[in-house]
Amino acid sequence: MRVEEYYQKFCKETLDAQGVLSGFEAVYGENFNYAYDVVDEIARMQPQRRAMVWCNEAGEERTFTFGEISRYSTMAANLFASQGIGRGDRVMLVLKRHYQFWFAILGLHKLGAITIPATNLLTPKDFIYRFQAAKVSAIVCTGEGEVAEHVEKAMEQYDGIKVRMVARGEREGWLNFDQLLLQQPDTFVRRLFPVSDTMLLYFTSGTTGYPKMVCHDYTYPIAHIITAKHWHNVDPNGLHLTVSETGWAKSVWGKLYGQWFLGAGIFVYDFDKFIPAHLLERIEKYRITTFCAPPTIYRFLIKEGLEHYDLSSLKYVTTAGEALNPEVFRKFKEYTGLMIMEAFGQTETTVLTANFVGSTTTKVGSLGKASPLYELDLVDEDGKPVPNGTVGEIVVKAKEGVTHLGMFTGYYEGAQRTAEVWHDGYYHTLDTAWRDDDGYFWYVGRMDDVIKASGYRIGPFEIESVLMELPYILECGVTGVPDPIRGVVVKATIVLAKGHEPSDALVKEIQNYVKQQTAPYKYPRVIEFVDELPKTISGKIRRVELRKGLGQNTNA
């Protein structure tokens, strides 16, 4: 079997007459393990095949073959085992975009330990909560920045960390991951454990309350064949770039599981501060073939000036993480000729809806159609299905406690929180949308974000899309705020592009534009200008903060 077709060993696909995925069934044994059965096997078949191209802001560059990834992950497994880490132990990885992340996560998979990826943006308080909630016993973190210092401060209030390692640096009292790794044997006797074991634990980044702990078992990577092949459309002989730090689930969506199932190379740009020009330069230099990023990244790339770069290597581009504004879609296609193919999913799932490869009726701004892996519906506040054209909550027909490929198995030690979203035969996403007669889903917003004003239900995304058509608006967030006369009115919090200043005249211009482009009752009666939007550590807008008021406020 050719490496490019190896993924077929683990699934049965069905395509419709247009070549669009219409059915998917996983095929796996009771001890399936991605690290052994995919990465090691591809390394055995074609050890010199390119797996990763890595570079950083300092100009360092490394290319890793599948043979090297397999070998280093085995050495990582031996290193962890030498420190007493084994099946079920909870190990946190805070490794930015360092290539050491891939060695470590695959090594932990081989051991049966639970990997907890985390962002380097965490504060000591964040670490304390995560350590205590997940009962973390070991950590591998970057030696760059203040991460290790924050961990040490957190450890003053948590004594459960038995093993601490630092990569890309040295620190007193810490084991040196890079040095110790090279001292390990490169052979390892396979360990067997059931696919139902927890493999990954992710902390979700909610806008309110403490993050929940999402658990995925060892079957989870198989569902990402759909991600890579039928949404990202990766080229097995090309380079795929997903913009994500390794602390987020989006990283394994686009920088690990599905891509390597297909034998494709991944491109990793190890940066701290996002600079649009630098990313464009690397897309051009390394001849990236497929690309995925949230709409915010596309907006900044467009503002930077796509016409100044040779992006001809790009063959397919995708987006997720937040709703895509039609104006961003239009401008990117104008410059590159490529349509941004949108999808929707959560940390708790894989791709729920997407504009899948082969779709001939892609609708700009829609989330696409339901993945054949899931049975989706839209329900009202009473849990009853709503007709097409009516806004409802996106739900997945799935029973708690029953294995559903790609879906989380529950929140770690959170039976009550699991029951709040998983009941009556549905997993409740808490995201709302409407579905058209062709089966396409159109995003409205989180349930708590839908604005109810003057008897109308208003989705913030619709207004944000109109606002983003104005060239002088860099970012915006729309919320509802209390009003003594109307009860609730629409508010827009806006970040202006460089060279533009707030004014009463500009407020009127913005309001009039929205009135002209959509129903008048939807225009923002309150406009606030700020230097930046408040966001969660995962980069999502904190709408609860926008409602409070942050900058210059104009009420009309």
C-alpha positions as CSV (number, residue, x, y, z in Angstrom):
1,M,0.0,0.0,0.0
2,R,1.3,3.5,-0.9
3,V,1.9,5.8,2.0
4,E,-0.5,8.3,0.6
5,E,-3.2,5.6,0.8
6,Y,-2.3,4.2,4.1
7,Y,-5.1,6.0,5.9
8,Q,-7.6,3.8,4.0
9,K,-6.6,0.9,6.3
10,F,-8.4,2.7,9.1
11,C,-11.7,3.8,7.4
12,K,-14.3,3.2,4.8
13,E,-15.3,6.2,2.8
14,T,-18.3,6.8,0.6
15,L,-18.3,9.7,-2.0
16,D,-21.4,11.0,-3.8
17,A,-21.6,11.6,-7.5
18,Q,-19.7,14.8,-7.3
19,G,-16.9,13.3,-5.2
20,V,-18.0,14.8,-1.9
21,L,-17.7,12.7,1.2
22,S,-21.1,11.2,2.1
23,G,-20.2,8.4,4.4
24,F,-17.3,7.5,6.8
25,E,-16.8,4.5,9.0
26,A,-13.7,3.9,11.2
27,V,-11.8,0.6,11.2
28,Y,-9.6,0.0,14.1
29,G,-8.5,-2.7,16.6
30,E,-9.1,-2.7,20.4
31,N,-5.5,-1.5,21.0
32,F,-5.2,1.1,18.2
33,N,-2.6,3.7,18.9
34,Y,-1.8,6.5,16.5
35,A,1.8,6.7,17.5
36,Y,2.5,3.1,16.8
37,D,0.0,2.2,14.1
38,V,0.4,5.3,11.9
39,V,3.6,7.3,12.6
40,D,5.8,4.3,13.2
41,E,4.3,2.4,10.3
42,I,4.8,5.2,7.8
43,A,8.3,5.5,9.1
44,R,8.8,1.8,8.5
45,M,7.4,2.0,5.0
46,Q,9.1,5.2,3.9
47,P,11.6,6.5,6.6
48,Q,13.0,9.3,4.4
49,R,9.5,10.8,3.7
50,R,9.3,14.4,4.8
51,A,7.1,14.9,7.9
52,M,7.8,18.4,9.1
53,V,9.6,21.6,8.1
54,W,10.2,23.8,11.1
55,C,11.7,27.3,11.4
56,N,11.6,30.1,13.9
57,E,11.9,33.9,14.1
58,A,15.7,33.6,14.7
59,G,16.3,32.0,11.4
60,E,16.8,28.4,12.6
61,E,15.4,25.7,10.3
62,R,15.0,21.9,10.5
63,T,13.4,19.3,8.4
64,F,12.3,16.0,10.0
65,T,11.5,12.8,8.2
66,F,9.0,10.3,9.4
67,G,11.9,8.1,10.4
68,E,13.2,10.8,12.7
69,I,9.8,11.6,14.2
70,S,9.3,8.0,15.0
71,R,12.8,7.6,16.5
72,Y,12.6,10.8,18.6
73,S,9.2,10.0,19.9
74,T,10.4,6.5,21.0
75,M,13.3,8.2,22.8
76,A,10.8,10.6,24.4
77,A,8.8,7.6,25.6
78,N,11.9,6.1,27.1
79,L,12.7,9.4,28.8
80,F,9.3,9.7,30.3
81,A,9.3,6.1,31.4
82,S,12.7,6.6,33.1
83,Q,11.1,9.3,35.2
84,G,8.3,7.0,36.4
85,I,5.6,8.3,34.0
86,G,3.2,5.7,32.7
87,R,-0.3,4.8,31.7
88,G,-2.9,7.3,33.0
89,D,-0.4,9.8,34.3
90,R,-1.4,13.4,33.4
91,V,1.4,15.3,31.7
92,M,1.2,18.9,30.7
93,L,3.0,20.2,27.6
94,V,3.6,23.9,27.3
95,L,5.8,24.0,24.2
96,K,4.7,26.9,22.1
97,R,5.4,25.8,18.5
98,H,8.7,24.0,19.3
99,Y,9.3,20.8,17.4
100,Q,9.8,19.1,20.7
101,F,6.1,19.1,21.1
102,W,5.7,16.4,18.5
103,F,8.3,14.2,20.1
104,A,6.7,14.5,23.5
105,I,3.0,14.0,22.6
106,L,3.8,10.9,20.5
107,G,6.0,9.6,23.2
108,L,3.2,10.0,25.8
109,H,0.8,8.2,23.4
110,K,3.2,5.3,23.3
111,L,3.2,5.2,27.1
112,G,-0.5,5.5,27.6
113,A,-0.1,8.7,29.5
114,I,-2.7,11.5,29.3
115,T,-1.4,14.5,27.4
116,I,-2.6,18.0,28.4
117,P,-1.5,20.6,25.9
118,A,-1.5,24.1,27.2
119,T,-0.7,27.6,26.0
120,N,2.4,29.5,27.0
121,L,0.1,32.5,27.8
122,L,-1.0,31.0,31.1
123,T,-0.4,32.9,34.4
124,P,0.5,31.3,37.7
125,K,-3.2,31.5,38.7
126,D,-4.1,29.6,35.5
127,F,-1.5,27.0,36.2
128,I,-2.7,26.5,39.8
129,Y,-6.3,25.8,38.6
130,R,-5.2,23.4,35.9
131,F,-2.7,21.5,38.0
132,Q,-5.3,21.0,40.8
133,A,-8.3,20.3,38.5
134,A,-6.5,17.7,36.3
135,K,-4.1,16.4,39.0
136,V,-1.1,17.0,36.8
137,S,2.0,15.1,37.9
138,A,4.5,16.1,35.3
139,I,5.2,19.0,32.9
140,V,7.4,19.8,30.0
141,C,7.6,23.5,29.1
142,T,9.5,25.9,27.0
143,G,12.7,27.5,28.4
144,E,11.8,30.7,26.6
145,G,10.0,33.5,28.3
146,E,8.4,33.4,31.7
147,V,6.6,30.1,31.5
148,A,8.9,28.1,33.8
149,E,8.9,31.0,36.3
150,H,5.0,31.0,36.3
151,V,5.0,27.2,36.8
152,E,7.4,27.5,39.8
153,K,5.1,30.1,41.4
154,A,2.1,27.8,40.9
155,M,4.0,24.9,42.4
156,E,4.3,26.9,45.7
157,Q,0.6,26.2,46.1
158,Y,0.5,22.7,44.4
159,D,2.9,19.9,45.3
160,G,1.7,17.3,42.8
161,I,4.3,18.0,40.1
162,K,6.8,15.1,40.5
163,V,8.7,15.6,37.2
164,R,9.5,18.9,35.5
165,M,11.4,19.3,32.3
166,V,12.4,22.3,30.2
167,A,13.0,22.3,26.4
168,R,15.0,24.8,24.4
169,G,16.8,26.2,27.5
170,E,18.1,25.4,30.9
171,R,16.8,26.1,34.4
172,E,18.1,25.2,37.8
173,G,16.0,22.5,39.4
174,W,14.6,21.3,36.0
175,L,15.5,18.4,33.9
176,N,16.8,19.3,30.4
177,F,14.5,17.6,27.9
178,D,16.7,18.1,24.9
179,Q,19.9,16.7,26.5
180,L,18.2,13.8,28.2
181,L,16.3,12.9,25.1
182,L,19.5,12.2,23.1
183,Q,20.7,9.8,25.9
184,Q,17.7,7.5,25.5
185,P,17.5,4.2,23.5
186,D,15.7,4.4,20.2
187,T,13.8,1.1,20.7
188,F,10.7,0.6,22.8
189,V,8.5,-2.5,23.4
190,R,5.0,-1.6,22.5
191,R,2.6,-1.3,25.4
192,L,-1.0,-2.3,24.9
193,F,-4.1,-0.6,26.4
194,P,-7.7,-0.2,25.2
195,V,-8.7,2.5,22.8
196,S,-11.2,3.7,25.5
197,D,-8.4,5.1,27.6
198,T,-8.2,8.8,27.8
199,M,-5.4,10.0,25.4
200,L,-5.9,13.8,25.4
201,L,-7.2,16.3,27.9
202,Y,-7.9,19.9,26.7
203,F,-9.0,22.8,28.8
204,T,-11.6,24.8,26.9
205,S,-11.4,28.6,26.9
206,G,-14.8,29.8,28.0
207,T,-15.7,33.5,28.2
208,T,-17.1,33.0,31.7
209,G,-16.3,30.6,34.5
210,Y,-13.5,28.1,34.8
211,P,-12.4,26.1,31.8
212,K,-13.8,22.6,31.4
213,M,-11.6,19.6,30.8
214,V,-12.4,17.8,27.5
215,C,-11.4,14.2,27.3
216,H,-10.7,12.3,24.1
217,D,-9.8,8.6,23.7
218,Y,-7.4,6.8,21.3
219,T,-9.9,6.7,18.5
220,Y,-10.0,10.5,18.2
221,P,-7.2,10.8,15.6
222,I,-9.1,8.7,13.1
223,A,-11.8,11.2,12.8
224,H,-9.2,13.8,11.7
225,I,-8.8,11.9,8.4
226,I,-11.9,13.9,7.4
227,T,-10.3,17.1,8.6
228,A,-7.1,16.7,6.5
229,K,-8.4,15.0,3.4
230,H,-12.0,16.3,3.0
231,W,-11.7,19.7,4.4
232,H,-8.0,20.9,4.4
233,N,-7.5,19.0,1.1
234,V,-3.8,18.4,2.0
235,D,-1.4,17.3,-0.7
236,P,0.5,14.2,0.5
237,N,3.6,15.6,-1.3
238,G,3.1,19.2,-0.3
239,L,3.3,21.3,2.9
240,H,0.3,22.2,5.0
241,L,0.3,25.1,7.4
242,T,-2.3,25.6,10.1
243,V,-1.8,28.7,12.2
244,S,-2.1,27.5,15.8
245,E,0.0,27.3,18.9
246,T,0.4,23.7,20.3
247,G,-1.7,24.6,23.4
248,W,-4.9,24.5,21.4
249,A,-6.9,21.7,20.0
250,K,-6.7,23.4,16.6
251,S,-3.1,22.3,16.6
252,V,-3.7,18.6,16.5
253,W,-6.5,19.3,14.0
254,G,-4.1,20.8,11.5
255,K,-0.5,20.0,12.6
256,L,-0.6,16.3,13.5
257,Y,-3.2,13.6,13.2
258,G,-5.0,13.9,9.9
259,Q,-2.1,15.3,8.0
260,W,0.3,12.5,8.9
261,F,-2.4,9.9,8.3
262,L,-2.1,11.0,4.7
263,G,1.7,11.1,4.8
264,A,1.7,14.9,4.2
265,G,4.3,17.3,5.4
266,I,3.4,19.9,7.9
267,F,5.0,23.4,8.1
268,V,5.6,24.9,11.6
269,Y,6.6,28.5,12.0
270,D,7.7,29.0,15.6
271,F,6.9,32.6,16.5
272,D,5.7,34.5,19.5
273,K,4.3,37.7,18.1
274,F,2.1,37.4,14.9
275,I,3.5,39.7,12.2
276,P,1.5,39.4,9.0
277,A,4.4,40.2,6.7
278,H,6.6,37.5,8.3
279,L,3.9,34.8,7.8
280,L,3.4,35.9,4.2
281,E,7.1,35.7,3.6
282,R,7.3,32.2,4.8
283,I,4.3,31.0,2.8
284,E,6.2,32.4,-0.2
285,K,9.6,31.0,0.7
286,Y,8.6,27.5,1.7
287,R,6.0,27.1,-1.1
288,I,3.1,26.2,1.3
289,T,0.4,24.3,-0.7
290,T,-2.5,24.2,1.8
291,F,-3.3,26.7,4.5
292,C,-5.7,27.0,7.4
293,A,-6.1,30.0,9.8
294,P,-8.9,31.8,11.7
295,P,-10.6,34.7,9.9
296,T,-8.8,37.2,12.0
297,I,-5.5,36.0,10.5
298,Y,-6.9,36.3,7.0
299,R,-8.0,39.9,7.8
300,F,-4.5,40.9,8.8
301,L,-2.9,39.3,5.8
302,I,-5.3,41.2,3.5
303,K,-4.6,44.4,5.3
304,E,-0.8,43.8,4.9
305,G,-1.2,43.5,1.1
306,L,-1.4,40.1,-0.5
307,E,-0.4,41.5,-3.8
308,H,3.1,42.1,-2.7
309,Y,3.8,38.4,-2.2
310,D,4.1,35.3,-4.5
311,L,1.4,33.0,-3.1
312,S,1.1,30.9,-6.3
313,S,2.1,27.7,-4.4
314,L,-1.2,27.9,-2.4
315,K,-3.7,25.4,-3.9
316,Y,-6.4,25.3,-1.2
317,V,-7.2,27.4,1.9
318,T,-9.6,26.9,4.8
319,T,-10.8,28.6,8.0
320,A,-12.5,27.9,11.3
321,G,-12.5,29.1,14.9
322,E,-14.9,32.0,14.3
323,A,-17.4,33.0,11.6
324,L,-16.0,34.1,8.3
325,N,-17.0,37.6,7.1
326,P,-18.1,37.5,3.4
327,E,-15.9,40.6,2.8
328,V,-12.8,38.7,3.9
329,F,-13.8,35.8,1.6
330,R,-14.3,38.2,-1.3
331,K,-11.0,40.1,-0.9
332,F,-8.9,37.0,-0.5
333,K,-10.4,35.4,-3.6
334,E,-9.8,38.7,-5.5
335,Y,-6.1,38.6,-4.7
336,T,-5.4,34.8,-4.9
337,G,-8.3,33.3,-6.9
338,L,-8.8,30.9,-4.0
339,M,-12.1,30.4,-2.1
340,I,-11.7,30.1,1.7
341,M,-13.5,26.9,2.7
342,E,-15.1,27.3,6.1
343,A,-15.9,24.6,8.7
344,F,-17.3,24.4,12.2
345,G,-16.3,22.2,15.1
346,Q,-15.4,22.4,18.8
347,T,-12.7,21.1,21.2
348,E,-15.3,18.5,22.1
349,T,-15.7,17.3,18.5
350,T,-13.9,17.2,15.2
351,V,-15.4,18.8,12.1
352,L,-19.2,19.1,12.5
353,T,-20.0,21.0,9.4
354,A,-17.8,22.0,6.4
355,N,-17.6,23.1,2.9
356,F,-16.1,19.8,1.9
357,V,-13.7,19.1,-0.9
358,G,-15.6,18.7,-4.2
359,S,-18.5,20.9,-3.2
360,T,-19.7,22.7,-6.3
361,T,-22.3,24.9,-4.6
362,T,-20.2,26.5,-1.8
363,K,-22.1,29.4,-0.3
364,V,-20.1,32.3,0.9
365,G,-20.4,32.8,4.6
366,S,-22.0,29.5,5.4
367,L,-20.5,26.8,7.6
368,G,-21.2,24.2,5.0
369,K,-23.1,21.0,5.3
370,A,-23.1,18.4,8.2
371,S,-20.2,15.9,8.3
372,P,-21.4,12.4,7.6
373,L,-19.7,11.4,10.8
374,Y,-22.4,13.2,12.8
375,E,-26.1,13.5,12.8
376,L,-26.9,17.1,13.4
377,D,-30.1,19.0,14.1
378,L,-31.2,22.5,15.2
379,V,-33.5,22.7,18.3
380,D,-35.3,25.5,20.1
381,E,-35.1,26.3,23.8
382,D,-37.4,23.4,24.6
383,G,-35.2,20.9,22.7
384,K,-37.6,20.6,19.8
385,P,-36.4,20.6,16.2
386,V,-36.9,23.8,14.3
387,P,-37.7,24.0,10.5
388,N,-35.3,25.3,7.9
389,G,-34.8,29.0,8.0
390,T,-35.3,29.2,11.8
391,V,-32.5,29.9,14.2
392,G,-31.8,27.0,16.6
393,E,-29.1,25.5,18.7
394,I,-26.8,23.1,16.9
395,V,-27.0,19.7,18.5
396,V,-25.4,16.3,17.8
397,K,-27.6,13.2,18.1
398,A,-25.4,11.2,20.4
399,K,-25.9,9.3,23.7
400,E,-23.6,10.0,26.6
401,G,-21.5,7.0,27.5
402,V,-21.6,5.5,24.0
403,T,-18.5,5.8,21.8
404,H,-19.0,8.3,19.0
405,L,-15.9,8.7,16.8
406,G,-14.4,12.1,17.1
407,M,-16.5,13.2,20.0
408,F,-15.2,13.7,23.5
409,T,-16.0,11.1,26.1
410,G,-17.0,13.7,28.7
411,Y,-15.5,16.4,30.9
412,Y,-12.9,15.1,33.3
413,E,-14.3,14.6,36.7
414,G,-17.2,16.8,35.6
415,A,-20.3,14.7,35.5
416,Q,-22.6,17.6,36.3
417,R,-21.0,19.8,33.6
418,T,-21.2,16.9,31.1
419,A,-24.9,16.4,31.9
420,E,-25.6,20.1,31.3
421,V,-24.6,19.8,27.6
422,W,-25.2,16.1,27.0
423,H,-28.8,15.0,27.7
424,D,-31.9,13.7,26.1
425,G,-29.9,12.0,23.3
426,Y,-28.2,15.1,22.2
427,Y,-24.9,16.8,22.7
428,H,-25.7,20.5,22.9
429,T,-23.0,22.8,21.3
430,L,-24.5,26.0,22.7
431,D,-23.9,27.5,19.3
432,T,-26.8,28.7,17.2
433,A,-27.4,28.7,13.4
434,W,-30.1,28.3,10.8
435,R,-30.2,25.8,8.0
436,D,-31.3,26.6,4.4
437,D,-33.2,24.3,2.1
438,D,-30.0,23.0,0.6
439,G,-28.7,21.8,4.0
440,Y,-26.2,24.5,4.5
441,F,-25.7,25.9,8.0
442,W,-25.4,29.6,8.7
443,Y,-23.8,30.7,12.0
444,V,-25.6,33.1,14.3
445,G,-23.7,33.1,17.5
446,R,-23.2,31.5,20.9
447,M,-26.5,31.2,22.7
448,D,-25.6,33.8,25.3
449,D,-24.5,36.2,22.5
450,V,-27.8,36.4,20.6
451,I,-29.2,39.8,21.0
452,K,-32.9,40.2,21.8
453,A,-33.9,43.8,21.1
454,S,-37.3,45.3,20.4
455,G,-38.8,41.9,20.0
456,Y,-36.2,40.8,17.4
457,R,-33.5,38.1,17.7
458,I,-30.3,39.5,16.3
459,G,-27.2,37.5,15.6
460,P,-24.0,39.6,16.2
461,F,-22.1,38.0,13.3
462,E,-24.4,39.4,10.7
463,I,-23.8,42.9,11.9
464,E,-20.0,42.3,12.3
465,S,-19.9,41.1,8.7
466,V,-21.4,44.4,7.5
467,L,-19.1,46.5,9.6
468,M,-16.0,44.6,8.3
469,E,-16.9,45.8,4.8
470,L,-15.7,49.2,5.8
471,P,-12.0,49.5,5.0
472,Y,-11.1,51.6,8.1
473,I,-12.4,48.9,10.5
474,L,-9.8,46.4,11.6
475,E,-11.8,44.4,14.1
476,C,-15.1,44.6,15.8
477,G,-17.4,42.9,18.2
478,V,-21.2,43.3,18.5
479,T,-23.2,42.8,21.6
480,G,-26.4,43.8,23.2
481,V,-26.4,46.3,26.1
482,P,-29.1,47.5,28.5
483,D,-31.0,50.7,27.4
484,P,-33.4,52.6,29.8
485,I,-35.9,53.2,26.9
486,R,-35.6,50.3,24.6
487,G,-34.5,47.6,27.1
488,V,-31.6,46.3,25.0
489,V,-29.9,47.9,22.0
490,V,-27.1,46.8,19.7
491,K,-23.6,47.9,20.5
492,A,-20.5,47.7,18.3
493,T,-17.0,47.9,19.8
494,I,-14.6,48.8,17.1
495,V,-10.8,48.8,16.5
496,L,-9.9,51.3,13.7
497,A,-7.2,50.7,11.2
498,K,-4.0,52.7,11.5
499,G,-4.5,56.3,10.3
500,H,-8.1,56.6,11.4
501,E,-9.4,58.4,14.5
502,P,-12.8,58.2,16.2
503,S,-15.2,61.1,15.7
504,D,-19.0,61.8,15.8
505,A,-19.0,62.0,12.0
506,L,-17.4,58.6,11.8
507,V,-20.1,57.1,14.1
508,K,-22.9,58.5,11.9
509,E,-21.2,57.2,8.8
510,I,-20.9,53.7,10.3
511,Q,-24.5,53.7,11.5
512,N,-25.9,54.9,8.2
513,Y,-23.9,52.2,6.3
514,V,-25.3,49.4,8.5
515,K,-28.8,50.8,8.0
516,Q,-28.3,50.7,4.2
517,Q,-26.9,47.2,4.2
518,T,-29.3,45.4,6.5
519,A,-32.6,45.9,8.4
520,P,-32.6,49.3,10.1
521,Y,-33.5,47.8,13.5
522,K,-30.1,46.0,13.5
523,Y,-27.9,49.1,13.3
524,P,-25.6,49.7,16.3
525,R,-27.1,52.5,18.4
526,V,-24.0,52.4,20.6
527,I,-20.6,52.5,19.1
528,E,-17.4,52.3,21.2
529,F,-13.9,52.7,19.9
530,V,-11.0,50.8,21.6
531,D,-7.4,50.1,20.9
532,E,-7.9,46.3,21.1
533,L,-10.7,43.9,21.8
534,P,-10.7,41.9,25.0
535,K,-10.1,38.2,24.2
536,T,-9.7,34.9,25.9
537,I,-6.2,33.3,25.9
538,S,-7.4,31.3,22.9
539,G,-8.0,34.6,21.0
540,K,-11.8,34.6,21.1
541,I,-13.6,37.9,21.8
542,R,-14.8,38.3,25.4
543,R,-18.2,39.7,24.7
544,V,-19.0,40.0,28.4
545,E,-16.3,42.6,28.6
546,L,-17.6,44.5,25.6
547,R,-21.0,44.9,27.3
548,K,-19.3,46.7,30.2
549,G,-17.7,49.4,28.1
550,L,-14.0,49.9,27.5
551,G,-13.2,53.0,25.5
552,Q,-14.8,56.1,23.8
553,N,-18.5,55.5,23.9
554,T,-21.0,57.2,21.6
555,N,-24.8,56.7,22.0
556,A,-27.0,57.8,19.2
